[in-house]
Amino acid sequence: MTTLIVSDPWDIHARSVAWALENEGERVHVWYTHDYPQKHGVSLRTGGGPAAVSLYCLRHERAFDTADVDTVWLRRWYQPEPSAQLHPADIRFSQLESTEFVRATINLLEAQRERFWINPIQAKALADRKAVQLHHAAAVGLDTPPTLISNDPEAIRAFYREHGGRAIYKPITAAAWISEGEEKVRGTFTTPLTEQLLREDAALSNAPGIYQPLLDKAYELRVTVMGRTAIAARLHSQRDGDYLTDWRANEFDERMGCERYALPEAVQARCLQVMARLGLVFGCIDIVVTRDGRYVFLEVNEMGQFMWLEAINPGLQLMDCAVEFIRSRDPAFVYDWREPVYRYRDYWESRGERGEAEPDARRHVPLPQVFQMRE
């Protein structure tokens, strides 16, 4: 059994799961697409025989053929980064050619033969569209918030007034700004709207956004789905802190706390149904539980973060579940809630014994700030 993980050197999900899979005797290759084309080579052969894909993997400092890969985990799919040494007129060309080549390589892996994909390429592209997610969630009976996606200033202000001035904005895609002269990155999180924020037409019309009512939260749920297994964690997001509107703003702070949560059967069934409609075998679903007891679906993060939950609460057993899920190669996988063989904490504690060092940033291209290729 051989797994190809598309990720980056600093992704703790890829590193810890690769360690566990190798401990089980499986072969694991990790491809850092942002290092291409500067740090490694990729060759495709087609015509006159079966197509072949050969990658040079910096993790093991050797080339490998993908013929024996039976599982592909598209954990983090980054846009290639051209060399700054190129003439400025050639940088855009290099990036376009490299990006198209990475897409072709991954799509060729899908076309070659049947493999287990986490997640399938077309499903990934579909699920990246928030409007599509909300449509499918509502279609299976999940409670979804009234949503306006627009760049029409008048429509946005009317939506704000319709909800009594209690509304939020969130971006359609991840975005970040780097201040000149500062080593600081500013991200865009869910933001409560005010009259002042809605004052300038140009600020509203030049980028469409997602607008929804400000929900009266009791707490929030992060539901990690692997196959037909849904592991829900209750997040105490309404404690004091910077995460009252968007818990991500507190950078996964363990003070927020989380605990395993028993989803109502009907809610769990509908979560699995929306995953099936989107074609996903993995995803992290965000749900708000309101003070009046509603379970409101916000979104499914097609390749969301989940190890941080086990770091806070080892009883969630997410690493053990992920390892068994990948080993099963089964879209209908159900976790048996065994005594965990693999714990996230054990991975960290064993790193020194195994001589595993932190990735050397000098050997890699810096990660791009807006990172994920959408398809």
Secondary structure, 3 states (H helix, E strand, C coil): CEEEEEECCCCHHHHHHHHHHHHCCCEEEEEEHHHCCCCCCEEEECCCCCCEEEEEECCCCEEEECCCCCEEECCCCECCCCCCCCCHHHHHHHHHHHHHHHHHHHHHHHHHCCCEEECCHHHHHHHCCHHHHHHHHHHCCCECCCCEEECCHHHHHHHHHHCCCCEEEECCCCCEEECCCCCCEEECCCEECCCCCCCCHHHHHCCCEEEEECCCEEEEEEEEEECCEEEEEEECCCCCCCCCCCHHHHCCCHHHCEEEECCCHHHHHHHHHHHHHHCCCEEEEEEEEECCCCEEEEEEECCCCCHHHHHHCHHHCHHHHHHHHHHHCCCCCCCCCCCCCCCHHHHHHHHHHHCCCCCCHHHCCCCCCCCECCC
